[in-house]
Each structure stands twice: as structure tokens, then as C-alpha cells.
Amino acid sequence: MLNLMGRPVIMGILNVTPDSFSDGGQFISPDFALNQALRMQAEGANIIDVGGESTRPGSEPVPIAIQCQRVVPVIKAIRHAITLPISIDTTSSEVAKAALAAGADIINDVSGGKNDPTLLHLAAETRAPIILMHSRQTPKTMQLQPYYENVIDDVIAELQHCIHNALAAGIEKSHLILDPGIGFAKRKQDNLALLAHLSALVKLGHLVLLGTSRKRFMGSICDVTEPSELVTATAVTTALGVMAGVHWFRVHDVKENRQAADVAWAIKQAEIT
């Protein structure tokens, strides 16, 4: 487990899918994926997050066998070449088990353990740190009619339920990381409210991951349609997250977010002294 009470941790996104919203199809080949992982390492990534199933709004589920075909060769190639921790982005215990056997270290579950409860037991048995993200329904249906009475209270309550299930499965508290699920079953105003109150999530006493990278709601604010044009917007949210006490940041653009996180961290440390 990384020491997360120090310099912010940057998790570089490596989607080995043909249909992810921002970089689909770019890194399906293990060679291309490895080159991207090496690039992210050189730019300051602390973790490489490999995913074989797109979770963009409206996406269809990908069969387990296909996910494994996509991620296992990539994880093996990365593990052979670099020593950074590798995260597997999946909601399936079978995919996670294959990924861990191939060299992955961390599980990143966008369903918060709800899609496949066996995944929680796998994390407990292997002592793999696990990221539990807040969402509702499935990627295919989550944006149809999202609604919250109070998004901060509702997200915290639902994450606490995920925490309860994880601890009951035997996962150590220090191995849990929480993700508010920006862009997952959220309206624009919900995303903004969560970003404005990240400190409330930090106060739960668990490590928090923020994943805003190139998300569509920022495009509506900046009046841009291409996700690749939201690098600066993402870096702004990273800096704000650091100031709020967030320690993990899942991003496509490592260099820019590494700089934003480090500058914000230096400012935060100056506040303490």
C-alpha cells in the first residue's frame, strides 16, 4: 500500500478498450499499452490503472472472457517492465482474480462492490487495496434520470453502506479507498456540489480518490465538446482536490495533473507551517 499521507498519488488511466469515451482504441495492443504506461511513469504517475470495459454513460457490459483477453496480456507486459503498482478497473471478481494473478496490485470497482459481492471477498483474501466508487444502476442506465434529495448526504450514506459491506467481507479499513463517482449517475449540479464539498468525504476517515478526468460536465462549463480539450479543467479540479484533502487522482493526462497536484500540495503544506 502506498504511503498516501505524503505527496498526492497520480493514477494514470490506461483503457484497453475500443469504445472508452476519451481514448478508446488507442492502447488495445500490449505494445502500445506498455509504451503508454512507460510514458505515464516518466511523467510522474504512481499507479497505472488498466481497464478492459468502458463505463461511459450508455455503454454495454463486456463479457468476462473478453475483458480478460484485453487486460491480462497488458498487465503482464507492464509488470515485466516497470515496478509501479497496477490497478485493475473492473466490477467482476473473475476479471480481478485473473488480473491479480497477472501482476495487478489494486482493485478499482466502479460499482462499489454491488455488482459482484464476491469481489469484496477476493480483496479480503488477497489483501489487495480496493477502490469503492459511488454510482447507481449500470453505466447503460445511470444517466437516464439521476436524482438526489441532497447529493452530499446521499453519496456519503451510500458509500458508508459500501464500507460496511467491505468491512463485513474482511477487508481492512486501511485497504479501502473511496471515490465519489464524479460523472456516474450524477447531474452537472451534483458533480459541482460534490467537488465543492470534497472535505466532507475526506472526513469519513478513509482515503479518497477523485476521478474528473476530461468529464463531460466540465465541457458544458468551458463550452468545448472534445474531451481532449479538458486537460486544464481537469488539472484545476485536481488542485482543488488536493486542497480539500484528497490524495488519489485518476487522470488521462499525467504530466499536467502531476504539476497541479504538486503545486497545490506545496501550498497546502505552507498553510500547515
HUNORDA-V483530 format. One record per residue. N is the residue number from 1. SS is DSSP state (A for helix, B for strand, O for the rest). OMEGA is omega as a letter, one per 20 degrees, with the letter a starting at -180 (999 if undefined). BURIAL is + if it has 16 or more other ideal C-beta (glycine too) atoms within 10 Angstrom, else -. Layout:
N;SS;OMEGA;BURIAL
N;SS;OMEGA;BURIAL
//
This chain:
1;O;r;-
2;O;r;+
3;O;a;-
4;O;r;+
5;O;r;-
6;O;a;-
7;O;r;+
8;O;a;+
9;B;r;+
10;B;r;+
11;B;a;+
12;B;a;+
13;B;r;+
14;B;a;+
15;B;r;+
16;O;a;+
17;O;r;+
18;O;a;-
19;O;r;-
20;O;a;+
21;O;a;+
22;O;a;+
23;O;a;+
24;O;r;+
25;O;a;-
26;O;a;+
27;O;a;+
28;O;r;-
29;O;r;-
30;A;r;+
31;A;r;-
32;A;a;-
33;A;r;+
34;A;r;+
35;A;r;-
36;A;r;+
37;A;r;+
38;A;r;+
39;A;a;-
40;A;r;+
41;A;a;+
42;A;a;-
43;O;r;+
44;O;r;+
45;O;r;+
46;O;a;+
47;B;r;+
48;B;a;+
49;B;a;+
50;B;r;+
51;B;a;+
52;O;r;+
53;O;r;+
54;O;r;+
55;O;r;+
56;O;r;+
57;O;r;+
58;O;a;-
59;O;r;+
60;O;r;-
61;O;r;-
62;O;r;+
63;O;a;-
64;A;a;+
65;A;a;-
66;A;r;-
67;A;a;+
68;A;r;+
69;A;a;-
70;A;a;+
71;A;a;+
72;A;r;+
73;A;a;+
74;A;r;+
75;A;r;+
76;A;a;+
77;A;a;+
78;A;a;+
79;A;r;+
80;A;a;-
81;A;a;-
82;O;a;+
83;O;r;-
84;O;r;+
85;B;r;+
86;B;r;+
87;B;r;+
88;B;a;+
89;B;a;+
90;O;r;+
91;O;a;+
92;O;r;+
93;A;r;+
94;A;r;+
95;A;r;+
96;A;r;+
97;A;r;+
98;A;a;+
99;A;r;+
100;A;r;+
101;A;a;-
102;A;r;+
103;O;r;+
104;O;a;+
105;O;a;+
106;B;r;+
107;B;r;+
108;B;a;+
109;B;a;+
110;O;r;+
111;O;a;+
112;O;a;+
113;O;a;+
114;O;a;+
115;O;a;+
116;O;a;+
117;O;r;-
118;A;r;-
119;A;r;+
120;A;r;+
121;A;r;+
122;A;r;+
123;A;r;+
124;A;a;+
125;A;a;-
126;A;a;+
127;O;r;-
128;O;r;+
129;O;a;+
130;B;r;+
131;B;r;+
132;B;a;+
133;B;r;+
134;O;r;+
135;O;r;+
136;O;r;+
137;O;a;-
138;O;r;+
139;O;a;+
140;O;a;-
141;O;a;-
142;O;a;+
143;O;a;+
144;O;r;-
145;O;r;-
146;O;a;+
147;O;r;-
148;O;r;+
149;O;r;-
150;O;a;-
151;A;r;+
152;A;a;+
153;A;a;-
154;A;a;-
155;A;r;+
156;A;a;+
157;A;a;-
158;A;r;+
159;A;r;+
160;A;r;-
161;A;r;-
162;A;r;+
163;A;r;+
164;A;a;-
165;A;a;+
166;A;r;+
167;A;r;-
168;A;r;-
169;O;r;+
170;O;r;-
171;O;r;+
172;O;a;-
173;A;a;-
174;A;a;-
175;A;a;+
176;B;r;+
177;B;a;+
178;B;r;+
179;B;a;+
180;O;r;+
181;O;r;+
182;O;r;+
183;O;r;+
184;O;a;+
185;O;a;+
186;O;r;+
187;O;r;-
188;A;a;-
189;A;r;-
190;A;r;+
191;A;a;+
192;A;r;+
193;A;r;+
194;A;r;+
195;A;r;+
196;A;a;-
197;O;r;+
198;A;a;+
199;A;r;-
200;A;r;-
201;A;r;+
202;A;a;+
203;O;r;-
204;O;r;-
205;O;r;-
206;O;r;+
207;B;a;+
208;B;r;+
209;B;r;+
210;B;r;+
211;O;r;+
212;O;a;+
213;O;r;+
214;O;a;+
215;O;a;+
216;A;a;+
217;A;r;+
218;A;r;+
219;A;r;+
220;A;r;-
221;A;a;-
222;A;a;-
223;O;r;-
224;O;a;-
225;O;a;-
226;O;r;-
227;A;a;+
228;A;r;-
229;A;a;-
230;O;r;+
231;A;a;+
232;A;r;-
233;A;r;+
234;A;a;+
235;A;r;+
236;A;a;-
237;A;r;+
238;A;r;+
239;A;r;+
240;A;r;+
241;A;r;+
242;A;a;+
243;A;a;-
244;A;r;+
245;O;r;-
246;O;a;+
247;O;a;+
248;B;a;+
249;B;a;+
250;B;a;+
251;B;r;+
252;O;a;+
253;O;a;+
254;A;a;+
255;A;a;+
256;A;a;+
257;A;r;+
258;A;r;+
259;A;a;-
260;A;a;+
261;A;a;+
262;A;r;+
263;A;r;-
264;A;r;+
265;A;r;+
266;A;r;-
267;A;a;-
268;A;r;-
269;A;r;-
270;A;r;-
271;A;a;-
272;A;a;-
273;O;999;-
//
